[in-house]
Amino acid sequence: MGNQYDVIVIGGGPSGIVAALTAKTNNPDKTVLLVRQEKQAIVPCGIPYMFGSLESTDKNVVADGGLNSAGVTIKIGAVVEVNAEKKTCTLNSGETCGYEKLVFATGSSPSVPAWLKGSQLKNVYIVPKNKAYLDAMIKDLEQFKKIVVVGGGFIGVEV
Ligand SMILES: Cc1cc2nc3c(=O)[nH]c(=O)nc-3n(C[C@H](O)[C@H](O)[C@H](O)COP(=O)(O)OP(=O)(O)OC[C@H]3O[C@@H](n4cnc5c(N)ncnc54)[C@H](O)[C@@H]3O)c2cc1C
């Protein structure tokens, strides 16, 4: 199969990047594919600064150069199915890739309590690790005078 890899890593956050680089560095002869949903990966720790001190959200992007120069193949898309018997992953594009070893580095996403009425209303946001979403949110925020942050953990406090 043309789309056959020794290692497939699902996820392009810090865990996925380190897993793919570690696999490739220790096994240069093996083929490693990293699949992530975002066109551009961002540094999660820098997200709060995207709302203020960074002049542009582009300054918080993780360049793909390290992965490229290590020889890791990158595909942008969502893995929608894993067939453990056939050892294949199917992407939302319909493309199917085979693997010998599979790493889930699918991370986390913000949770909004289902009981919280109004969470779907306009001008209600979450803080995902997604540059396109945050770019649109930051643009919207410019028009607002009063902002309420729900959640007082470190992300809420920083934001
Ligand atoms: C605002 C904010 C500030 C933070 N600040 C800090 C900090 O200062 N210090 C600190 O240590 N931590 C911080 N964190 C926490 C840090 O973001 C997480 O610990 C880290 O991102 C976890 O990395 P991960 O690779 O496991 O998962 P994630 O970063 O969540 O990455 C998951 C990856 O999996 C991909 N993915 C998921 N499902 C699929 C699928 N089906 N197909 C393909 N790809 C998929 C996603 O596209 C993404 O690329 C912060 C988080 C936020 C939100």
Ligand as a Chemical Component Dictionary entry (heavy atoms), coordinates in Angstrom:
data_LIG
# 
_chem_comp.id                   LIG 
_chem_comp.type                 NON-POLYMER 
_chem_comp.pdbx_formal_charge   0 
_chem_comp.three_letter_code    LIG 
# 
loop_
_chem_comp_atom.comp_id 
_chem_comp_atom.atom_id 
_chem_comp_atom.alt_atom_id 
_chem_comp_atom.type_symbol 
_chem_comp_atom.charge 
_chem_comp_atom.model_Cartn_x 
_chem_comp_atom.model_Cartn_y 
_chem_comp_atom.model_Cartn_z 
_chem_comp_atom.pdbx_ordinal 
LIG C1  C1  C 0 -4.797 28.566 27.209 1  
LIG C2  C2  C 0 -3.909 27.435 27.630 2  
LIG C3  C3  C 0 -2.717 27.706 28.283 3  
LIG C4  C4  C 0 -1.880 26.670 28.676 4  
LIG N1  N1  N 0 -0.722 26.988 29.303 5  
LIG C5  C5  C 0 0.099  25.998 29.711 6  
LIG C6  C6  C 0 1.331  26.301 30.366 7  
LIG O1  O1  O 0 1.668  27.482 30.578 8  
LIG N2  N2  N 0 2.129  25.273 30.770 9  
LIG C7  C7  C 0 1.763  23.964 30.539 10 
LIG O2  O2  O 0 2.522  23.054 30.901 11 
LIG N3  N3  N 0 0.611  23.647 29.920 12 
LIG C8  C8  C 0 -0.235 24.618 29.519 13 
LIG N4  N4  N 0 -1.410 24.290 28.906 14 
LIG C9  C9  C 0 -1.772 22.866 28.796 15 
LIG C10 C10 C 0 -1.218 22.284 27.500 16 
LIG O3  O3  O 0 -1.910 22.906 26.466 17 
LIG C11 C11 C 0 -1.496 20.786 27.416 18 
LIG O4  O4  O 0 -0.914 20.127 28.496 19 
LIG C12 C12 C 0 -0.913 20.245 26.106 20 
LIG O5  O5  O 0 -1.454 20.928 25.000 21 
LIG C13 C13 C 0 -1.207 18.774 25.967 22 
LIG O6  O6  O 0 -0.595 18.372 24.756 23 
LIG P1  P1  P 0 -1.113 17.132 23.946 24 
LIG O7  O7  O 0 -0.209 17.012 22.754 25 
LIG O8  O8  O 0 -1.262 15.965 24.836 26 
LIG O9  O9  O 0 -2.600 17.498 23.461 27 
LIG P2  P2  P 0 -3.175 18.715 22.639 28 
LIG O10 O10 O 0 -2.294 19.916 22.718 29 
LIG O11 O11 O 0 -4.609 18.822 23.053 30 
LIG O12 O12 O 0 -3.118 18.220 21.119 31 
LIG C14 C14 C 0 -4.031 17.279 20.616 32 
LIG C15 C15 C 0 -3.760 17.097 19.154 33 
LIG O13 O13 O 0 -4.529 15.995 18.705 34 
LIG C16 C16 C 0 -5.176 16.346 17.491 35 
LIG N5  N5  N 0 -6.347 15.491 17.326 36 
LIG C17 C17 C 0 -7.329 15.221 18.224 37 
LIG N6  N6  N 0 -8.202 14.355 17.692 38 
LIG C18 C18 C 0 -7.747 14.069 16.442 39 
LIG C19 C19 C 0 -8.218 13.257 15.375 40 
LIG N7  N7  N 0 -9.327 12.519 15.494 41 
LIG N8  N8  N 0 -7.514 13.226 14.221 42 
LIG C20 C20 C 0 -6.369 13.959 14.070 43 
LIG N9  N9  N 0 -5.877 14.745 15.048 44 
LIG C21 C21 C 0 -6.564 14.800 16.204 45 
LIG C22 C22 C 0 -5.489 17.813 17.623 46 
LIG O14 O14 O 0 -5.732 18.347 16.333 47 
LIG C23 C23 C 0 -4.165 18.278 18.266 48 
LIG O15 O15 O 0 -3.205 18.478 17.267 49 
LIG C24 C24 C 0 -2.262 25.309 28.463 50 
LIG C25 C25 C 0 -3.467 25.044 27.795 51 
LIG C26 C26 C 0 -4.277 26.081 27.365 52 
LIG C27 C27 C 0 -5.562 25.753 26.627 53 
# 
loop_
_chem_comp_bond.comp_id 
_chem_comp_bond.atom_id_1 
_chem_comp_bond.atom_id_2 
_chem_comp_bond.value_order 
_chem_comp_bond.pdbx_ordinal 
LIG C1  C2  SING 1  
LIG C2  C3  SING 2  
LIG C2  C26 DOUB 3  
LIG C3  C4  DOUB 4  
LIG C4  N1  SING 5  
LIG C4  C24 SING 6  
LIG N1  C5  DOUB 7  
LIG C5  C6  SING 8  
LIG C5  C8  SING 9  
LIG C6  O1  DOUB 10 
LIG C6  N2  SING 11 
LIG N2  C7  SING 12 
LIG C7  O2  DOUB 13 
LIG C7  N3  SING 14 
LIG N3  C8  DOUB 15 
LIG C8  N4  SING 16 
LIG N4  C9  SING 17 
LIG N4  C24 SING 18 
LIG C9  C10 SING 19 
LIG C10 O3  SING 20 
LIG C10 C11 SING 21 
LIG C11 O4  SING 22 
LIG C11 C12 SING 23 
LIG C12 O5  SING 24 
LIG C12 C13 SING 25 
LIG C13 O6  SING 26 
LIG O6  P1  SING 27 
LIG P1  O7  DOUB 28 
LIG P1  O8  SING 29 
LIG P1  O9  SING 30 
LIG O9  P2  SING 31 
LIG P2  O10 DOUB 32 
LIG P2  O11 SING 33 
LIG P2  O12 SING 34 
LIG O12 C14 SING 35 
LIG C14 C15 SING 36 
LIG C15 O13 SING 37 
LIG C15 C23 SING 38 
LIG O13 C16 SING 39 
LIG C16 N5  SING 40 
LIG C16 C22 SING 41 
LIG N5  C17 SING 42 
LIG N5  C21 SING 43 
LIG C17 N6  DOUB 44 
LIG N6  C18 SING 45 
LIG C18 C19 SING 46 
LIG C18 C21 DOUB 47 
LIG C19 N7  SING 48 
LIG C19 N8  DOUB 49 
LIG N8  C20 SING 50 
LIG C20 N9  DOUB 51 
LIG N9  C21 SING 52 
LIG C22 O14 SING 53 
LIG C22 C23 SING 54 
LIG C23 O15 SING 55 
LIG C24 C25 DOUB 56 
LIG C25 C26 SING 57 
LIG C26 C27 SING 58 
# 
